[in-house]
Amino acid sequence: SGATVGGGGAGGGTIRVKFRVNGSSADVETLSVPFRGRFAPVMERFASKRNVGVDECDFVFDGEALRPNFTPEGLDLEGGEIVDVKLSTSGAAEAGGGVARSAQAARTKKGGVASGKGGSAGGRDRATSTSPPAKIIIQTNRNLNKNPRQKTWKVMDTDPLSHLKAEYEKYYKPKGCKTVKFYFRNSLLGDASRTLRELGIGDKAMVYAMENGKVFVTGG
């Protein structure tokens, strides 16, 4: 129920982020992070409190490696989000992103669905109309932003587009969103009663969200 901490958002300030160690809900540390500041100093502070080096910690947010140069503003955080930290006593930094991938796989095993890097434009393994309902993760790009990662949503492929619209508007209302139109494969999704499956939106798909009448312009 991550509450938004005053000072976040467009006004700067700080937010509070929860760091969960090795997937244990009993080992969670909450730290303040400058909304427009990099995560690097916070990562160092966390590691210092644990008497380990930063290279012995793998920070994972929403299934992807959290980089030291990422900022809460760039990740569109509001406060109360959870960062998973995998602590290792040896070899945590070997193979670069290998450990991050292991952490991601562990989260998937525990029931969490990890989002893929970047996502494919068309979605992966789209279900047929006769398939049973399936849990999928889709991404939304807000107003054609250039953030290193995009907001992800865990939904059922049988959910109507109106469900995603309602969730999106509720989430972004504090940030000024009054209405939103969705685009997929450069086309406006006009019928909100159709399901994501019917619209061809599958796992890892990227949907473009244009708020408050903003114009969707493709790259060509």
N, C-alpha and C positions, 0 to 999 in steps of 0.2 A: 504494500500500500504506500509506496514511496511518496512521501509528502514533498511538495516543492518547497525549497528553502528560500526565504526572502533574499532578494539581491540577485538571483539568477536571471536568465533570459537576457533580453536586449540591454538591460541596465548594468550588466557585468556582475560584480560581487562574487560570492562563492556558493557552491552547492555541496551537499553531503552525499558521498558515494560509499556503498558498502562493499568491502573486500572479503569474499568468502574463501576460506582456505581449504584446498583439497576437497571441495564439494560438501564440506560439513556445515550444516546450519548451526551447529553449536560453536563454531569458530568463525565468527564474523566480526570484522573491525570496520567501524565507520570513520571516514576521514573527510575533511573539508578540502575541496578542490576549487581553485579559482576558475570561474566560468570561462574566461578567455585565456586561461593559463595552460601550459602544457602539463601532461601527466607525469613527466620525468621526475620533478622534485617529490611528488607524492609517492611515486614508486620507490624512490630512494628512502623516504621516511618510513614507508611500510617495511622495507627490507631491514633497515636499521633497527626497528623495533623488534624484529624477529631474529636479530643477530645473524643475518645471512646477507650474502651479496645480492645485488639486483640481478646478476646473471644466473642466480639460483632460483629465481622466481619467473614463472610464465604467467602473464596477465592476459586473460581472455574475456572479451565482452561480446555477448550475443553470438558466440561461436567463432569469433575471429580474434586474432592476436591484437591486443591493445598496444599500440606503439607509443613510445615516450613522447613523440612530438604531436600526438593527438590532443585535442582540447575538448572539454565538455560542450563548448559551443559548436564545434565542428561535427560532433556526434549527436547533436540535438538532444542533449540530456536535460532533465528537469530537476533531478535530485531523487535519491532513494533507489537508483538503479544498482544492480549487483554486478561486480566484476569478480570473476572466478580466478583464483590464484593457485597455481600448482607449484608447491614447494618441493625442491629436490636437493638432496645433500650432495649429489655429485652429478656432473655432466648435464646440468639443466640447460646449458646453452649450446650443447652439441647439435649439430645438424640444423642449425638455424631454426626454422619453423617446425622442426620435427616434433618437439615437445608440445608446441601449441596444437599441432594436429592430434597428438595423443590426448591432450586435455579435451579437445573437441570430441574425439571418439568416445572418451569416457563419459562426457556429458550426454552424448547420444545414447549410450548404453543405459544410463540412468533414467532415460525417458525424455530428456531435453532434446529438442530438435535443433541442430546447429545449422546456421545459414551458410551457404556457400559464398565464396569470394566473388564479388562482382555480380554474380547471377547471370543467367543467359536471357537474352531478350525474349525468346519465345517460350521460356519455361521448359522444364525437363520432364520427360515421361508423362505427358498429359494423359489423363484417364479417359476411357471411352464412356459413352452414356450409360452403359450397362455395368460399369465397375461400381463397387461399393464406395461410399463416401471415404475420402482420404484426407488426412491432415497434411497441409502444405504450408510452406513459408513463402511469402511474396514480399517484395520490396517496393517501397514507394519513393520516388524522387520528387521532392517538394519544390515546385516552381523552378525546375531545371537548375537546381543548385549543383555545385561542383565538390561537395563534401566527399572525403575519402571513403565513407561508407554511408549507406542509406538506412532509413527506418525500416524495420522488418515487422511483419504481422503473421501470427500463427492463426490460420483459419482452416475451415473445411472447404474442399473444392466444390461442395454442393451449396455453400453459402451464396445468397444472392449478392450482387454488387452493392445493393442498398445497405447490407450489413457492414461491408468495408467502409462505405461512405459515412455511415453513422459513427463508427469507431474512429475514423480519421478526423471527422469534424469535432468529436468530443475531445480527442487527444490534443488537437492543434487550436482549439478555441481560445485557450489562454494566450496563444501566440498570435491571435488576430484573425484566425480563419473563420469566416462566416459561411461560405459555400465552397464546394470543390467539384471540379469535373475531372474525370479520369481518362487517360489516353493509353492505348496499348497498341504496339506496332504502328505508331503514327496515326491511329484512328481514334476518334472520340467514342467512348463507350456510353451510348445514349440511353440504353434500356437498363435501368437499375434493377429491374425485376429478374433479369437473367442471372443464372448462376455463373460462378467463376469458371466452372468446367465448360459450360456452354459457350462462354466467351473465349475459350482456348487458353485461359490463364492457368498455368500449372506451377509446380514447385520451382522455386528460384526465379520466377518471372519478375520482371521490372515493370511496374505500372507508374506512369507519370501523372502527378497530381498538380493541377493548376487551380490556385485558390482565388476567390473573389474576382472572377472574370478575367484573370491574367490570360494572355494569349500563348498557346502552345506553338512553338516554332521549331521545326526539325532542322537538322544540319544539312539536309539536302536530299 
